[in-house]
Amino acid sequence: MGKTLDKVGLSLILLLLSFLLFYRLTGSVLTSVFAALLLLAVIILFLAVIHPRAPKDKLSKRNFIRYVLLNGNAALKDIVKQALAEGYDIKDAGEHSVLTAGDERVLIYYAFKFGSLSEEDVAKSYRIAQKEGCSVIYALTSHLDRKALAVAEYIPQRFTVVNSTTLYKYLSKRNLIPKKEALPRKSGKALGFFRSALKRDHAKYYIWAGLTTALLALFTPITTFYIVFSFINLALATATMVLSERSEGKDRLFKE
């Protein structure tokens, strides 16, 4: 729901900015509205082409990452082995995999975790690659610490990071993304949405949005519009700070 809200917000901002731009150029409200809607439609179509949606019965990319993080790299290893088994000779190397591609031996290093691919991960993959006689390392990860790439410059193996987007597309083409049933979600989406929207950490975003819209009200002819949205954002910031403190950590076991 949060991701959907972000998309709606971005679309509305783009629509408003496009309308203001075209209105300044043409002076016609009708023409500006039509041009803004057309531009938004073109951008959405372009994004749909370069980022195709996941099949409805499969996990989305974000939920696929959650699935791997919850079930561990062993689950990812099984899926990747299915994808590579047909074209390569692949074997286990402890928690990781080694495959033979022509004259090269390649280490597949599984590093999906809540943290980033670290310098220690590079060092571990190097030690495994040395032991297995691998000249290439592919690190599969959901997050990357740029410091890790600096360490990779000092190892003899060719070190390549495969991010979650690339991996998801690769597995999706081979129909290996788990079905949605593999990661069931608790009920109460509406309540979850409001809890997410009113998290204490989000207060700063509402405050910043309120301040920027208030400043814009000083420099634009549609003052009332920005003043109203500024008050809405500041009201949300206040509600976020008050409600989060009252409800944080409260459950049946720790009710007052």
N, C-alpha and C positions, 0 to 999 in steps of 0.2 A: 504493500500500500504506500509506503514511504517513497519508493521509486516512482510509482505512478504519480504521486503528488508532485515530485520533482519535475517530471515530464510536463505535467499540466502547467506548473508555474513557469517553466522555461518557455513553453509555447505561448502563454499569455504575455510574457515580457516581450518575446520576439514579435508577437502580433501588434502590441502597443507601439513598440519602437518603429516597426515597419509602417504602421499607420501614420505616426507623426512625421516620419521621413517623407512618405509619399504625399501627405497633406501639404507639407512645406513646399514640395516640388510642383504639385498640381493645383492646390487650392480647392480641390473638389473632395467632399467627404465620401461620396459614393465611389468615385474612382479610387480613392485611397484605401477604403475598406476592401474593395475587390482585389486591388494589387497586393495588399497585405495578406489576405487569405490565400491568394495564388502563390505568393512567395513561401508562406508557411507550408502549403501542400507540396511544393517542389522540394523543400528541405526535408520534410518527413519522408517523401518518396525516396530521396537520395540516401537517407540514413537507413531506410528499410532494405535498400539494395546492398549497401556495404556491411550492414549488421542484420542479417536475416534472423527472424524469430525462431526460437526453438520449437520443435514439434509440440503440440498441445499436450500430448501424453508423456512427454519427457521432462526431466528437470531442466530448469533454466540454468544459465551459466552461473548465476549467483548461488542458486540452490545446489548446483553440482559441487561447487567449492565447499559449501556447508556440509554436504554429504561426505566428501572426502575428509574434511577436518574432523567431523564427528566419528567417522568410522576408521580413520587412520590411513596411513599410506599403504597398508596391506590391501585395502579395498581398491585403491588406485592402481596398485601393482597388478592385480588380477585383471583389471579392465585393459590396461596398456598391453599386457602380455597377449590378450586375445586379439588386440589390434595388430600386433607385430608378428605373431606366431606364424602367419601364413607366408610372409615374405622373408623371414630371417630365422636363423638358428638362435634361440634365446634360452638362457639358463639363469638360475638364481645365483645371486652373490650376496648371501645374507638377506637383508631387507631390501636389497636393490636388484637390478638385473643387468646382465651382460649379453649383448648380442653380437653376432659376427656379420659384418657387411663387407663382402669382398675380402680384401686383405686387412681390413681394420677390425679391431675389437672395440666396441662402444659400451661405455657404462651408462646405464639409465639410473640416475640418482633421484629418488623420490623425496621431495622436500616440501610438501604441502604442510603448513602449520599456521598457527595464529600469529606467529612472528614472521620476520622476513628471512629470506635466504641470507645466511650470515657468512662471515669470514671463516668461522669454524666449519660450516657446511662445505665450503670450498676445500678446506684442509682435509676433512674426512673423505670427500669424494676423491681427492688426489691420492690418499693412502690406499683406498680401495682400488682405484685405477692402476696404481703401481703394482699392487698384489695380483691383479687379474690380467695384467699386461695390456691394458686398454690405452689407446692413443687419443681417444675422443671421449668427452664427458657431456652428457645432456642432463641438465638439472631441471626437473619439473617442479615448479613452485607457484604459489599464489601471490607472494610478495617478494620484492627484491630490495636488499640493502646495497646501494651503489658501492659501498666499501668492499663488498665481496668481489666485485669485478676487478678492483685494484689488486686484490690478492691473487686472482686468477691469472694475472699477467706474469706471475712468478712460477707457474707450474708448466711442465712440458706439454701436457695434454691440451688439445683444443677444447676450450670450455664454452659451452653454449647454454644459454638460459631459455627454456621453453615456458612462456607465461601461460596463464590459465585460459586466455582468449584463444591462443593458437591451439592449445591442447583440446579445448572444448570443440572447436571447429573440426579438428582432425577426427576426434572420436564420434562426433555427430554424423559426419559423412559415412562412417562405418556402422552407424546405428548401434553404438555401444554406450550411449548415455542412459543411465538408469531411468526407469519410469518414475512418475511423480509419487507413486505409492511407496517408493523406497525411502522417502523423507516426508512422512505425514506431519501435518501442522496442526497444532492445537486449535480448537474452536475459539470463537470470540474475536473475529478479525476486526470488527468495529471498535471494540474495547482496546485491542492491541494497537490500532491506528491512533487512537486518542492518547494512549500512554506514550507511544513513540513521538507524536507531535508535541507533547507537553513534557518531554524529558528536560531535566535541569540543564543538560549540556546544550540544549537548543536555544536557551534564553539569549545567548550572545548574538545568534543569527537574527532573532526577532528585533533585538535592540539595534543592531546595525542597520537592518532594513527600515526600522522606524526612523532612525536618524537620517539616513540617506534620502528617504522620501520626504521628510520634513525640509531638508535642505533644497531638494528639487522644487518644492513648493515656492521657494523664494525666486526662482529663475524661470518658471514656466507660466504660461497664461492659464493653465488648468489647475489653479491653486487648490481649489476645493477637493478635487480628486486626490491629490497627493496628501493633503491634510487628513482626509478620511482614512486612507490606507496607513498613514503614519500612526494614527491613534489605534487602528486595528492591530498593527504590529506591536506597539508598546503594551497594549492590553494583553496580547498573547504572551509577551515576555513576563509581565507581572503574574499572569495566571500560571505560567510555567514554574516560576520560582516559588510561588505559594503552594500550589497543589503538589509539586514534586516533594517538597519537604514534609507535607502531611501524609503522603501515601508511600513514601520510599521505605521499602523493607517491611511494610505491613502485610501480614498474612494471618491465617487462622491461628498459627502457633504464637505469633508475637503481637496480637491485637492488644490495644490498650485496655 
